[in-house]
Amino acid sequence: MKYHPNEIEAKWQKYWAENQTFAASNSSDQPKYYVLDMFPYPSGAGLHVGHPLGYIASDIYARFKRHQGFNVLHPQGYDSFGLPAEQYAIQTGQHPDKTTKENIARYREQLDKIGFSFDWSREVRTSDKDYYKYTQWIFIQLFNSWYCKNSDQAFDISELVRVFEKEGNAAVEAICDDNVVLFSAEEWSNYSEDQKQKVLLQYRLTYLAETEVNWCPALGTVLANDEIVNGVSERGGHPVIRKKMTQWSMRISAYAERLLQGLESIDWSESIKESQRNWIGKSVGAMVTFHLKNHDTGIEVFTTRPDTIFGVTFMTLAPEHELVAKITTSEQKAAVDAYIEKTAKRSERERMADVKTISGVFTGAYAEHPFTKEPIPVWIGDYVLAGYGTGAVMAVPCGDERDYAFANFFKGQNGMPEIKTIFDNVDISKEAYGSKDNVIIANSDFLNGLNYKEATKKVIAELEKINQGKGKTNYRLRDAVFSRQRYWGEPFPVYYVNGLPQMIDAKYLPIVLPEVEKYLPTEDGQPPLGNATDWAWDTKSNAVVANDLLDHKTVFPLELNTMPGWAGSSWYWMRYMDAHNETEFASKAALDYWQNVDLYIGGSEHATGHLLYSRFWNKFLKDKGYAPTEEPFKKLINQGMILGMSAFVYGFGVGVKNINPDLGIIKPQRYVISKASYLKAVAGEYDQVIMNIVKGELDKYKSKGNDNVQWDIELTAFTPIHVDVSLVNLSDELNIEAFKNWRQDYNDFEFICDNNGKYIVGREVEKMSKSKYNVVNPDDICNQYGADTLRLYEMFLGPLEQAKPWNTAGITGVFGFLKKLWRLYYEEETFVVTDKEPSKDSLKTLHKTIKKVGEDITNFSFNTSVSQFMICVNELATQNCHERAILEPLAVLISPYAPHIAEELWSQLGHTGSIATVAFPQFDAKHLVESSKEYPVSFNGKMRFTLELPLDLTAAQIEEMVMKDERTIKQLEGRTPNKVIIVPGKIINLVG
């Protein structure tokens, strides 16, 4: 019986599906273990071989934990709301739901083919109304909650209302908007209902506010910072501008400190933790108010260096700061307006990353120093962000490198004073002095002679005395914009009365996404849901009704925005715990049993997006008594990327000059040259191949009388061209005819082949992508070599967390290994496993492998496990091992990695049922203890032969046995050695 992977894999995949082999129980006497992958967005392209890397790793670990006796939850689903499906709908008119379902079917087919041990009975889809019903429910909980600073947790908004009714808001310690007006209990009771709702919006954990957003006109929607790359949209590469819009926001800033502290309790990589720490951006300092001259308002500034306040020479506002329009003088208005328009085209990330460009404009306005009362010019500059701190900075050029560069760049211009120095014995002629260490303050009135800590404490106290400042801890983390101007997303459970948001009662959820004719924004700029004809809320029937019935008495307009892509992914791990619950997002019993995710595997690109939002929602749900733990994911592993091995041909077109057009124009021939010729050419060297082509092209012109024609190097083109890797064989030889048929514009290329008549492509490692034609479909690998080969090869490529290039040529070695493994059990058609006692060598090989593989899986070192399997099988083959006592545990050992062949071998060994829950083999150290030693026997330092002796012999016993050995007698030729050196367990050396 030969190894036929396709037959075996189809058989066992069918068995697993029919028997629900991997279905987890919500009540078990076994210890629980929850393994989760970041669920995929089902794109139309399907999976390439890079996608399953993390899934294979998590599957190995999940299978390993089952072998260890755990009740393992390893679910899978789809993050199925997303912009690509909507863009496709705009282009084709096909409903995103149809596209998404087709893509999911394709994904499922591919995932099943690879043999993952997913519990598909718990599948979730974020675009399923039975799922987003609870996303809407969580939104309502957030709307109906506020954050208490004293208790450091969220509470129901009704508790805050009771406080307002009893004592007003003066004593309330809450995370809220900055512009909250103080009121008494009596004033609260006199407010209208609308006024009360407006006040409460300033405290709610999700709220409506006018905010600066990243607006992408081409996509017609707001984008999150993590959806923008190099100033353009990640999807489509469209320009993004900054724009003010009324949007739903999530008050994630309330959880900033808990998000920061929680990082200490979870087992994540330090790089991911540091990314989140930097994103949260905690800083301790002071809030300072600078009054504006000739205005009845002031500029609030947060600074981490209040000790340098006497070094302030100018102030800078973000271009989009609300005060800019109010304070800019008429003389400066044109310059300021032009600058604002220019900076609106740059994203916040781009502005933060650009530390070299210096730009700004003087507003013409002046602030007043809190202590000296000196005028301080107010500038705008795009290095200041409206959403970070207060959107304003007090510039101290002597103590800050960016302020120093800004002051020197605009030195001598209107509104830019000389730099002041406020540090004792510090030279700032060439650069700012930004250190806090060993600094002594000077030229600073009451701060003179103080160090950093003393001056900071003193200046905060003085600011508080004059009511122009106080100590404060600030966070860079901003509230998350939660609105998107898209169709394909979760509808908000919100309708509007007098322009104020009202929540739909949870018992009427879900509010289902309506049908629309067009998926683009409306002609008057409304989001796509503005195209819906039935999108109004009837408060009497509690149902969605036709827009024609709108009367603003009992029928009101529904929210037209939809939720962002991260909404459904911010709680999905909990839904897996109780996926079919129709009355709540998950039962308390299920949540209490599974607690949180033990192992989470996914990409590091989600560090400041999904991974942060998920932690925020989990903490909120814990505050409300739903989530049982503070953190959602105990351990996080970020898998590396499998890179594509791109293939290139090198186009060459000869440029010519001095042509007489009257003698006829010749269509230039395009050539494909070798990589070696190309590399020389771009370095300015032209080999004989190039020169022969040039001569041939010039001769064509000369044959028509163009005797003066010359080679024009400036017009000569050398172009690397991506080739579809499917047109290249394992020896890198290009199928030239297939290449010409692949692209119509390439069919006239003339190839310069090697001496064997072949064209060998160039290779480069790049990101695997459709645009680079280097995508390898896992289906092709599974069809040719089997899923077990694919699984083993992906792990064999290198450490899980590192990037590594794909090379299909290397897969044959892994396939050969599996065939060799099979031959330990089968010789041709004969099953050769025996019940004989195994040899000591075979037991040693087995237990070395048990130890190594167990340790490797625990440490996520999957690549070295595959190496150990290969060593093990080679050794067992050499030992001619066919003993059941070795081969049964070996089948279990390899089962997490190559489950199909393991299941088949287990079955052939006479077992019924799956191998999936068979106990993992136990390591026994006694089989690795050496009982003998093969000694090198040397004469005058030269080794002549080896002698195997028991390790428990004394030096005298060893000497006796060596001297009696026939080979020793022959070497000595009757002589007696002068000295016999013996180190037991190491060496034997006869001297003289």
C-alpha positions, 0 to 999 in steps of 0.5 A: 500500500503506497502513500496516496495523500489525496485519498487519505486526506479526503477520507479523514477530512470527511471523517472529522466533519461527520463525527464533529471530532473537534467540537468543544464542550462548554462543560467538561471535567477536562481543563480548558484551553482556548486557541484563537486565530485572528479571523480573516476577511474573506477577500475575492482572491482566496488564500495564498500560501502565506495566509495559512502560516499562523493557522497551521501554527495554532492548529499544531498547538491546539492538537497538542493540547488535545493530546495533553488532555485539554478540552480545546476550543479552536473556532474559526469565522469571518470578519466579513464586513469590509470595504473591498466588498463594497467597492466591488458592489459599487463597480458591479452593482452586485450586493456585498452580501452575495460577494461575501458569501461566495468568498466565504465558500471559497475560503472554507473550501481552502481551509478544509483542504489544509486539515485544520481542527477548527470547531466549525459548529461555532462559526461566526460572521460579523455581517450576519444579522444574528451576530451584529445584533449583539454588536449593536447591543454593546454599542447601546451599553456604551452609550448608556455608560459613563466613566467614574475616575474615583472608582476607575470603571464604567457605570450606568448613565442612570447613576450619573443622572441621580447625582446630577439630580441630587447635587449637580456636577461640580463634585463629579469626577468623570472622564468627559468632554473638556468644555463641560459647564458646571451646574447645580441640582436646581439648574439641572432640574430646570433644564429641558429634556434636550438640554439634559441629553446634550449634557449627558452626551458629554459624559457618555462612553460613545458620543456624537461630536465634531472631530477632525477626521481622515476623509477620503473623497474617492472612497467617500468615507472616513478612515482610521489612522491605521487605514492610511499608509504614506498619506493615502488610503491603504485600500486603493491608494487614494488621497486623504484629507483632514476635515471636520465632521460630526461623528460617533466617537468611542471614549477609549481615552477613559481606559488609557491608564488601565490599557497601559497597566494591563500590558504588564499582566499579559504574555505578549511580545515586548515590541507589541507592548511598546507599540501600544505604550507609545500609542497610549503615550502617557506623559506627566506635566502641567496644563497651562493657560496663556491669555490672548491679548485683545481676546476674551479667551486663552490658549490651553497648553499641556507641557511635560516641562513646566520648569521651562516656562520662562524660556517660552518665545512663541506658541504654535497651534495646530492648523485645524485648531478652533482658535485659528480662525478667531485670532488670525489678523487680517494681514495674515489671513491669506497666508494662514488660509493657504497653509491650512488648505495645504496641510489638510492634504496630509494625514496625522501619521504623515505629519507625525512621521515627518521630522525634517520638513519645517513649515508654519505661518504667523497668525499675527496674534499674541498671547500673554506670558502668565508671569512676565506678562510679555507678549508671545507671538502665536504661530500655526504649524503642522507638527502640532496635531489638534487631536494630541493634547490641546492642539497647542504647544508653548515653544521653548527653543532652548530646551526642545530640538523641534522648537529650536529648528522652527525658531531658527528656520523663521529667524528674523521674520515677523513674529519670531523673537530671539531664542532665550536661554534658561539653563545655567552653564549650558551652550545652546549655540548649536542645538537645544538642551533637552535633558532633564538631568543635572539641569539648573534653571536660570533667568527664570525669576523665582525658579532660578537655581532650582533643578528640574524636579524642584522647579516643576513643583514650584511652577505648578504651585505658582500657576495654581495660585494665579488660576492659570494652570495645574498639574496633569497626567496626559495621554496621547491616546485619542477617542476613536472615531466610530462612524463610517460613510459606508453601506457594508457595515453594522447599522447603528441602533440609533434614531434622531429626535430634534437632532439628538440621538436616541437608542432603540430598545435592545429587544427590537434588535437587530436593526437590519441593513436595508436594501439600496439601489446604489452603494455610493453616497447620495447626490447631496453628500449623505452616506450610502444609507441615504439611498434607502427608501425604508430607513425611518424608525416608528416609535409606535410599532417599533419597526423600520418603516418607509421614509415617506412616513417621517413626521418627527412625532412618532416616526423619526430618521435613522442614523445614516452612518455605519460602524467601522470595520473594527466593531465586529472584531472587538468582541468576537472571541466571546461569541465563539464561547456560545455562538448559537445563543439567541437571547444574549451575546454569550451566557454567563456559564459559557463566559465563566467556563472559557474565561478568555483566550489562552493563545491568540495568533495573528499579525503584528500590523494590528498592534494599535488597531484591533488589539487595542480596541479589543482590550478596550471593549473587554475592559468595558464589558468587565466593568458592566459585569459581562466579561469575566476577565480584565484582558481578552488574550493571555498570550499573543504570538505574531507570525511572520510573513511568508514572502513571495519568490518573484520571477522577472524577465529583463526587457531591453529596447534599443534607442536610436538617433539621427534617423532620416524619417524620409527613409522610413521608420522601422518598428523597434524590436523589444528584447528580453535579456538575461539578468546578468546582462541587465545588471551589467547594463544598469551599472553602465557596462554593456556585454557582447549580447547587448552590443550584438543587439544594438548592432543588429538594430542599427544595421536595420536602419543602415540597410534603408540608407540611414547611414548616420544612425547612432545608438541613443543610450538616453532613449534605451530602456532596460526594464525588469518585468514581473512574470507569473510564477506559474509560468516558471518551472522548478529550475527557474526556466520560463515557458516562453510561449506561455509568457507571450500568450499570458499578456498580449502586449508581450507577444512580440518580445524576442528572447535571448536564450542561453546555450541550451535554448532556455531562458532562466528568470531572475528571482527576488524576494518580495511581499506575496501579492497578486500585483507581483504575480508571485502568489502560490495557491495552497490548493495547487500544493495540496493537490500535488503533494498533499496538505500534510506536506504543505503544513510541514513545509510551512513550519520548516521554512523558519521560526514562526515569528520571522519573515521567510521566502517561499520556495516551491522547489524545497517542498519535494524534500518534505514530501520525500520525508513523509513517504519515508515515514510511510515506509516504516509501516508499509513496504510496498503493499505489505504492512510490516509493523511487528510486536517485537521488542524494540532495540535500545537504539530505537527507544533512544531515537523515539524518546529523543524525539518525544523530548524535543518535539514536546519542548519545541511545541511548548516554545513555538519552535515548530521548525526545529520539530520538523528537523527532528522528525526527519532525523528520527525517521532517518535513524529508524530507517537505518535501524530497520525499525518496524516495532509497534512500541516505537511506531504507535507513539511516533504516529501520535507525535507527528499528528499535530503537524501531519494529522492526515497521515497520522490518522491513517497510520493509527487506523492501520495499526488497528485502532478505531476512532480518531488519533486526535485525543490519544495521550501524547507520549511520555518522555522517559529519560532512562532511554537516553542514559548511555551505558557504554562509550565508544573510546578512541584508542590512540598511540602517541596521540594518533587514533588507530581504532575505537573500542566500545566499553561499559561506562562503569569500568575503572581506569584499571579495568579499561587498561586491562581490556585495551592491553588484551585487544588484538589491535593493541598487541599488533600496534605495540609489536611486543613493546611495552608502552612508557605510559598509558593515559586513561580518562574514563568516559573520554580518552585512551592514549598509549605513549612510547 
